Amino acid sequence: MENQRTKILPVLLTLLALVFALLACTGTHNTDGGNDVTGIPNPMVSYAGLADLNGVVGSRLEKPAEESVADEAFYVIGGDVADYRFTADGVSYTYRAAKTADDISGIWTENGTVFAEEPLSASPSAYEGEGFVTMRWLSDGVQYVLTAQADGVTYEQVADRMMAFAALTIPNGETYRLLEGNYREASDDRTVMYVGNLGDAVIVFVNRSDEGYESTNWRMTCRLDGSRLVYEDCRRTEGAPDEAGVYIETVAYENGVGWFDLTAAGNGGEGGRTLCWSGAREEECSEMVFEPMTE
Protein backbone atom coordinates (compact mmCIF):
# COMPACT_ATOMS: atom_id res chain seq x y z
CA MET A 1 0.00 0.00 0.00
CA GLU A 2 2.85 2.40 0.85
CA ASN A 3 4.38 1.80 -2.59
CA GLN A 4 1.09 2.62 -4.32
CA ARG A 5 0.81 5.92 -2.39
CA THR A 6 4.37 6.75 -3.28
CA LYS A 7 3.55 6.26 -6.99
CA ILE A 8 0.25 8.15 -6.91
CA LEU A 9 1.59 11.29 -5.18
CA PRO A 10 3.85 12.47 -8.06
CA VAL A 11 1.01 11.97 -10.50
CA LEU A 12 -1.36 14.13 -8.43
CA LEU A 13 1.27 16.84 -8.10
CA THR A 14 1.78 16.86 -11.87
CA LEU A 15 -1.96 17.18 -12.52
CA LEU A 16 -2.24 20.07 -10.05
CA ALA A 17 0.66 21.84 -11.75
CA LEU A 18 -1.11 21.54 -15.13
CA VAL A 19 -4.33 22.94 -13.69
CA PHE A 20 -2.55 26.00 -12.26
CA ALA A 21 -0.71 26.52 -15.54
CA LEU A 22 -3.99 26.54 -17.49
CA LEU A 23 -5.57 28.95 -15.02
CA ALA A 24 -2.59 31.28 -15.38
CA CYS A 25 -2.98 31.33 -19.18
CA THR A 26 -6.71 32.08 -19.09
CA GLY A 27 -7.75 35.76 -19.21
CA THR A 28 -10.86 37.83 -19.59
CA HIS A 29 -11.91 38.37 -23.24
CA ASN A 30 -12.54 42.00 -24.10
CA THR A 31 -12.46 44.03 -27.30
CA ASP A 32 -11.70 47.72 -27.40
CA GLY A 33 -11.81 49.48 -30.76
CA GLY A 34 -10.85 46.30 -32.55
CA ASN A 35 -8.04 45.42 -30.13
CA ASP A 36 -8.42 41.94 -28.71
CA VAL A 37 -7.30 41.85 -25.06
CA THR A 38 -7.07 38.24 -23.99
CA GLY A 39 -4.63 35.75 -22.53
CA ILE A 40 -4.85 33.66 -25.71
CA PRO A 41 -4.70 35.73 -28.94
CA ASN A 42 -7.89 35.59 -31.00
CA PRO A 43 -7.10 35.59 -34.76
CA MET A 44 -10.59 36.89 -35.62
CA VAL A 45 -11.33 40.39 -34.30
CA SER A 46 -14.70 42.10 -34.67
CA TYR A 47 -15.06 45.66 -36.01
CA ALA A 48 -17.92 48.12 -36.52
CA GLY A 49 -17.98 48.49 -40.32
CA LEU A 50 -16.26 48.38 -43.70
CA ALA A 51 -14.40 51.64 -43.12
CA ASP A 52 -12.67 50.04 -40.14
CA LEU A 53 -11.65 46.99 -42.17
CA ASN A 54 -10.30 49.17 -44.98
CA GLY A 55 -8.32 51.20 -42.47
CA VAL A 56 -6.62 48.12 -41.05
CA VAL A 57 -5.98 46.21 -44.29
CA GLY A 58 -5.67 49.04 -46.83
CA SER A 59 -8.48 47.67 -49.00
CA ARG A 60 -11.43 49.22 -50.88
CA LEU A 61 -14.29 47.07 -49.62
CA GLU A 62 -17.59 48.76 -50.44
CA LYS A 63 -21.23 47.74 -50.73
CA PRO A 64 -23.22 48.83 -53.80
CA ALA A 65 -25.78 51.47 -52.83
CA GLU A 66 -28.64 49.47 -54.35
CA GLU A 67 -27.80 46.32 -52.40
CA SER A 68 -30.13 45.28 -49.58
CA VAL A 69 -28.26 42.97 -47.20
CA ALA A 70 -28.79 41.53 -43.72
CA ASP A 71 -26.84 39.78 -40.95
CA GLU A 72 -23.74 41.91 -41.50
CA ALA A 73 -20.55 41.14 -39.57
CA PHE A 74 -17.09 42.68 -39.89
CA TYR A 75 -13.81 41.00 -38.92
CA VAL A 76 -10.07 41.15 -39.43
CA ILE A 77 -8.42 37.73 -39.43
CA GLY A 78 -4.83 37.39 -38.31
CA GLY A 79 -4.33 41.13 -38.43
CA ASP A 80 -4.19 41.38 -42.23
CA VAL A 81 -7.27 39.77 -43.85
CA ALA A 82 -10.51 41.78 -43.97
CA ASP A 83 -13.62 39.58 -43.69
CA TYR A 84 -17.09 41.02 -44.35
CA ARG A 85 -20.10 38.69 -44.02
CA PHE A 86 -23.70 39.27 -45.02
CA THR A 87 -26.77 37.59 -46.52
CA ALA A 88 -28.80 38.63 -49.57
CA ASP A 89 -31.70 36.87 -51.28
CA GLY A 90 -31.25 33.78 -49.13
CA VAL A 91 -27.54 33.42 -49.96
CA SER A 92 -24.69 33.81 -47.45
CA TYR A 93 -21.66 35.81 -48.61
CA THR A 94 -18.11 36.16 -47.34
CA TYR A 95 -16.10 39.04 -48.82
CA ARG A 96 -12.37 39.09 -48.06
CA ALA A 97 -9.42 41.32 -48.90
CA ALA A 98 -5.70 41.15 -48.18
CA LYS A 99 -2.38 42.33 -49.59
CA THR A 100 -1.13 38.86 -50.45
CA ALA A 101 -0.93 36.52 -53.43
CA ASP A 102 -1.85 33.51 -51.29
CA ASP A 103 -5.35 32.12 -51.73
CA ILE A 104 -7.52 33.66 -48.98
CA SER A 105 -10.80 32.13 -50.17
CA GLY A 106 -10.88 29.47 -47.46
CA ILE A 107 -12.52 27.14 -50.00
CA TRP A 108 -10.91 23.72 -50.37
CA THR A 109 -11.25 21.12 -53.11
CA GLU A 110 -9.64 17.73 -53.66
CA ASN A 111 -6.58 19.46 -55.10
CA GLY A 112 -6.15 22.08 -52.38
CA THR A 113 -7.54 25.59 -52.14
CA VAL A 114 -9.80 26.51 -55.02
CA PHE A 115 -7.46 29.12 -56.53
CA ALA A 116 -4.18 27.36 -55.71
CA GLU A 117 -3.26 26.89 -59.39
CA GLU A 118 -4.99 30.00 -60.74
CA PRO A 119 -2.77 33.05 -61.31
CA LEU A 120 -3.90 36.18 -59.50
CA SER A 121 -5.03 38.80 -61.98
CA ALA A 122 -7.04 41.99 -62.32
CA SER A 123 -9.47 39.92 -64.41
CA PRO A 124 -11.85 38.03 -62.09
CA SER A 125 -11.47 34.27 -61.76
CA ALA A 126 -14.75 32.56 -60.92
CA TYR A 127 -15.30 29.01 -59.69
CA GLU A 128 -18.59 27.19 -59.18
CA GLY A 129 -18.77 24.16 -56.90
CA GLU A 130 -21.39 22.22 -55.01
CA GLY A 131 -23.14 24.72 -52.76
CA PHE A 132 -20.78 27.62 -53.45
CA VAL A 133 -19.56 30.13 -56.01
CA THR A 134 -16.37 32.12 -55.45
CA MET A 135 -14.72 34.93 -57.41
CA ARG A 136 -11.22 36.39 -57.00
CA TRP A 137 -9.49 39.42 -58.53
CA LEU A 138 -6.62 41.87 -57.92
CA SER A 139 -6.86 45.65 -57.69
CA ASP A 140 -4.01 48.01 -56.76
CA GLY A 141 -2.04 45.29 -54.98
CA VAL A 142 -5.00 44.01 -52.95
CA GLN A 143 -6.54 40.57 -53.49
CA TYR A 144 -10.32 40.35 -53.20
CA VAL A 145 -12.39 37.18 -52.85
CA LEU A 146 -16.20 37.12 -52.76
CA THR A 147 -17.83 33.77 -51.97
CA ALA A 148 -21.54 32.89 -52.07
CA GLN A 149 -22.81 29.82 -50.22
CA ALA A 150 -26.25 28.21 -50.35
CA ASP A 151 -27.78 24.90 -51.39
CA GLY A 152 -27.94 24.79 -55.16
CA VAL A 153 -26.41 28.24 -55.69
CA THR A 154 -25.17 28.82 -59.25
CA TYR A 155 -22.78 31.25 -60.88
CA GLU A 156 -25.54 32.73 -63.03
CA GLN A 157 -27.55 33.45 -59.88
CA VAL A 158 -24.87 35.57 -58.20
CA ALA A 159 -22.53 36.73 -61.00
CA ASP A 160 -24.08 40.19 -61.46
CA ARG A 161 -23.94 40.91 -57.72
CA MET A 162 -20.33 39.77 -57.54
CA MET A 163 -19.29 41.99 -60.43
CA ALA A 164 -21.10 44.95 -58.86
CA PHE A 165 -19.01 44.52 -55.72
CA ALA A 166 -15.84 44.04 -57.80
CA ALA A 167 -16.43 47.23 -59.78
CA LEU A 168 -16.31 49.29 -56.57
CA THR A 169 -12.74 48.17 -55.87
CA ILE A 170 -11.48 49.79 -59.08
CA PRO A 171 -10.27 53.38 -58.59
CA ASN A 172 -11.86 56.19 -60.61
CA GLY A 173 -14.61 53.92 -61.93
CA GLU A 174 -12.24 52.30 -64.47
CA THR A 175 -14.27 49.10 -64.57
CA TYR A 176 -12.71 48.01 -67.88
CA ARG A 177 -9.70 46.96 -65.79
CA LEU A 178 -11.71 43.99 -64.53
CA LEU A 179 -11.53 42.38 -67.97
CA GLU A 180 -8.62 44.22 -69.60
CA GLY A 181 -6.07 42.16 -71.49
CA ASN A 182 -5.37 39.83 -74.40
CA TYR A 183 -7.41 36.69 -75.05
CA ARG A 184 -7.21 33.78 -77.47
CA GLU A 185 -10.11 31.73 -78.85
CA ALA A 186 -10.07 28.33 -77.15
CA SER A 187 -10.40 26.22 -80.31
CA ASP A 188 -8.77 28.49 -82.91
CA ASP A 189 -5.29 29.96 -82.41
CA ARG A 190 -5.83 32.29 -85.34
CA THR A 191 -8.46 34.32 -83.45
CA VAL A 192 -7.39 36.72 -80.72
CA MET A 193 -9.17 39.43 -78.76
CA TYR A 194 -8.09 42.56 -76.90
CA VAL A 195 -10.17 44.24 -74.17
CA GLY A 196 -9.14 47.76 -73.21
CA ASN A 197 -10.55 51.23 -72.87
CA LEU A 198 -11.12 54.45 -74.73
CA GLY A 199 -12.03 57.13 -72.23
CA ASP A 200 -14.92 55.79 -70.21
CA ALA A 201 -15.81 53.09 -72.76
CA VAL A 202 -14.66 49.48 -72.90
CA ILE A 203 -13.23 48.63 -76.33
CA VAL A 204 -13.20 45.07 -77.67
CA PHE A 205 -11.23 44.22 -80.79
CA VAL A 206 -11.32 40.70 -82.30
CA ASN A 207 -8.98 39.65 -85.10
CA ARG A 208 -8.96 36.41 -87.06
CA SER A 209 -6.02 35.80 -89.40
CA ASP A 210 -7.16 33.80 -92.40
CA GLU A 211 -5.05 32.15 -95.07
CA GLY A 212 -2.42 34.29 -96.69
CA TYR A 213 -2.69 37.91 -95.60
CA GLU A 214 -6.46 37.95 -95.32
CA SER A 215 -8.08 38.83 -92.02
CA THR A 216 -11.45 39.47 -90.41
CA ASN A 217 -11.88 42.09 -87.71
CA TRP A 218 -14.65 42.97 -85.28
CA ARG A 219 -14.54 46.17 -83.24
CA MET A 220 -17.12 47.25 -80.69
CA THR A 221 -17.68 49.64 -77.80
CA CYS A 222 -19.03 47.87 -74.72
CA ARG A 223 -20.47 48.68 -71.35
CA LEU A 224 -20.07 46.44 -68.32
CA ASP A 225 -23.56 45.24 -67.38
CA GLY A 226 -23.27 42.96 -64.38
CA SER A 227 -21.13 40.05 -65.59
CA ARG A 228 -21.58 40.93 -69.27
CA LEU A 229 -19.87 43.17 -71.78
CA VAL A 230 -22.78 44.43 -73.89
CA TYR A 231 -22.40 46.19 -77.24
CA GLU A 232 -24.63 47.71 -79.93
CA ASP A 233 -22.13 49.00 -82.47
CA CYS A 234 -20.12 46.02 -83.72
CA ARG A 235 -18.31 46.81 -86.96
CA ARG A 236 -17.02 43.88 -89.01
CA THR A 237 -14.37 44.47 -91.64
CA GLU A 238 -12.57 42.10 -93.98
CA GLY A 239 -9.14 42.77 -95.36
CA ALA A 240 -6.96 41.32 -98.11
CA PRO A 241 -4.17 42.51 -100.41
CA ASP A 242 -5.10 43.50 -103.95
CA GLU A 243 -3.17 42.52 -107.06
CA ALA A 244 -0.61 45.23 -106.35
CA GLY A 245 -0.10 43.98 -102.81
CA VAL A 246 -1.92 46.89 -101.18
CA TYR A 247 -4.01 45.87 -98.19
CA ILE A 248 -7.67 46.79 -98.78
CA GLU A 249 -10.24 46.71 -95.97
CA THR A 250 -13.95 46.59 -96.67
CA VAL A 251 -16.88 46.94 -94.26
CA ALA A 252 -19.12 43.88 -94.06
CA TYR A 253 -21.63 45.43 -91.64
CA GLU A 254 -22.00 47.93 -88.78
CA ASN A 255 -24.12 48.33 -85.65
CA GLY A 256 -24.21 44.65 -84.76
CA VAL A 257 -25.48 43.82 -81.26
CA GLY A 258 -24.52 41.12 -78.75
CA TRP A 259 -22.53 40.56 -75.60
CA PHE A 260 -19.69 38.65 -73.92
CA ASP A 261 -20.41 36.58 -70.80
CA LEU A 262 -17.82 36.15 -68.06
CA THR A 263 -18.07 32.46 -67.16
CA ALA A 264 -16.97 30.34 -64.22
CA ALA A 265 -14.83 27.24 -63.84
CA GLY A 266 -16.00 24.12 -62.04
CA ASN A 267 -18.86 21.77 -62.80
CA GLY A 268 -17.85 21.56 -66.44
CA GLY A 269 -16.99 25.25 -66.87
CA GLU A 270 -14.57 26.35 -69.58
CA GLY A 271 -12.12 28.11 -67.28
CA GLY A 272 -11.59 30.51 -64.42
CA ARG A 273 -12.20 33.71 -66.39
CA THR A 274 -13.29 33.04 -69.94
CA LEU A 275 -15.39 35.36 -72.09
CA CYS A 276 -18.07 33.67 -74.19
CA TRP A 277 -19.38 35.58 -77.20
CA SER A 278 -23.18 35.43 -77.34
CA GLY A 279 -26.03 36.96 -79.31
CA ALA A 280 -23.73 37.92 -82.18
CA ARG A 281 -24.94 38.54 -85.71
CA GLU A 282 -22.95 35.56 -87.05
CA GLU A 283 -23.45 32.05 -85.75
CA GLU A 284 -19.70 31.46 -85.91
CA CYS A 285 -19.11 34.26 -83.39
CA SER A 286 -21.68 32.94 -80.93
CA GLU A 287 -19.63 29.76 -80.63
CA MET A 288 -16.38 31.54 -79.70
CA VAL A 289 -14.91 31.19 -76.22
CA PHE A 290 -11.95 33.41 -75.30
CA GLU A 291 -9.38 32.56 -72.65
CA PRO A 292 -6.73 34.94 -71.25
CA MET A 293 -3.37 34.71 -72.96
CA THR A 294 -0.63 33.79 -70.51
CA GLU A 295 2.22 35.14 -72.63
Buried (B, 14 or more C-beta within 10 A) or exposed (E): EEEEEEEEEEEEEEEEEEEEEEEEEEEEEEEEEBEBEEEEEEEEBBBEEBEBBBEBBBBBBBBEEEEEBEEEEBBBBEEBBBBBBBBBEEBBBBBBBBEEEEBBBBBEEEEEBBBEEBEBBBBBBBBBBEEBBBBBBBBEEBBBBBBBBBEEBEBEBBBEBBBBBBBBBBEEEBBBBBBBBBBBBBEBEEBBBBBBBEEEEBBBEBBBBEEEEEBBBBBBBBBBEBBBBBBEEBBBBBBBEEEEEEEEEEEBEEEBEBBBBBBBBBEEBBBBBBBBBBBBBBEEBEBBBBBBEEE
